[in-house]
């Protein structure tokens, strides 16, 4: 099964990388020397094109969003309180988060991430959004996230967004299963803005919204607005609409700035390994969470 | 033993103003953010791994005994931005480690910086990675290293 998955990913990347459109775009970026050009006046944004490797313009930590989603950090300030429904608040309180206003000790964490579960969407945008590779052709846009080397596809071939139904989504007459990364359809709103709608994600017992334990459910509909400001700069806005968890839609990222990296850049892998996680917990997390006292015999 | 070892082996204990380091994996609940310890030790193991790199090193206390310390950094994906690598340490290296200690007094901490045997300093940067760190990071920012198309 793992081999099948690997084959699928390799096939997807290869298809997108070597498709005529993507190849032309990559060649264009290589000729222009994207990173070098950032110091000069940026060229205009290309038409209907967000391909490239993108990184947080204000540094890696901006994309990690360690205190929760960038536009609404979980810092206890009244202006950053989310509009929870009663069920949403109850779900939030059941989450024992490693950071944020309700941070707990490491031995108490129940973040699915720490079991190496997939982050899912929209958390892939809202936690550890670092070096993000975007590949596209005339049918689809593929986003390759750095964290856990996860990827998702946004269809831009004109298809309609599936309908949210009990048990998943309705594609044509077929009910399809919920997915960690949902079902995404994108539409170009103007020359440089791709608006993406995503539904059909996993239920709240499988995924979190952010590192601070905010919830997200399978009733969520998420809008992403990728606006390429110029050749070297893109802004991402993410709006959460989850009536099960929140009483009204709210913005989680607001024009989050990303800069285009050198097309030659070899992005480092950031993975979740159960064996390394187990070793870390045994050697470090558990002993540091223990009560005061002498060191155990080691 | 842990608390005693810390007090005897520390070269310096510096009280810092309270700051909240940013870390990708977890917060600072288990650390005493008001303290910094600096100590000399010998590297036992360097784990370049997720979710955090771990440096294990042995520090001699005043009575001649050894205290085994374990200190974390961020994950490799972050540490490369500030000049750290899998090859940064090897067992036996004499290093000077500055860290934020665990609240419970055990020999654990979060690394702030390490001075290598050659005098070079590796700064862990507390995870507050900036755009400058990103621009200076390895991984292909120098197009001249690659074949021309």
Interface residues (C-beta under 8 A of the other chain):
Chain A: X27 X30 X31 X33 X35 X36 X55 X56 X57 X58 X59 X60 X61 X64 X66 X67 X98 X99 X100 X103 X104 X105 X106 X109 X114 X128 X130 X146 X261 X262 X264 X265 X266 X267 X268 X269 X270 X271 X272 X273 X276 X277 X279 X280 X283 X284 X285 X287 X288 X289 X290 X291 X292 X293 X294 X295 X296 X298
Chain B: X1 X2 X3 X5 X22 X23 X24 X25 X26 X27 X29 X30 X31 X47 X49 X50 X51 X52 X54 X56 X67 X68 X70 X72 X75 X76 X77 X78 X80 X81 X102 X103 X104 X105 X106 X107 X108 X127 X128 X129 X130 X131 X132 X133 X134 X139 X140 X141 X142 X143 X145 X146 X149
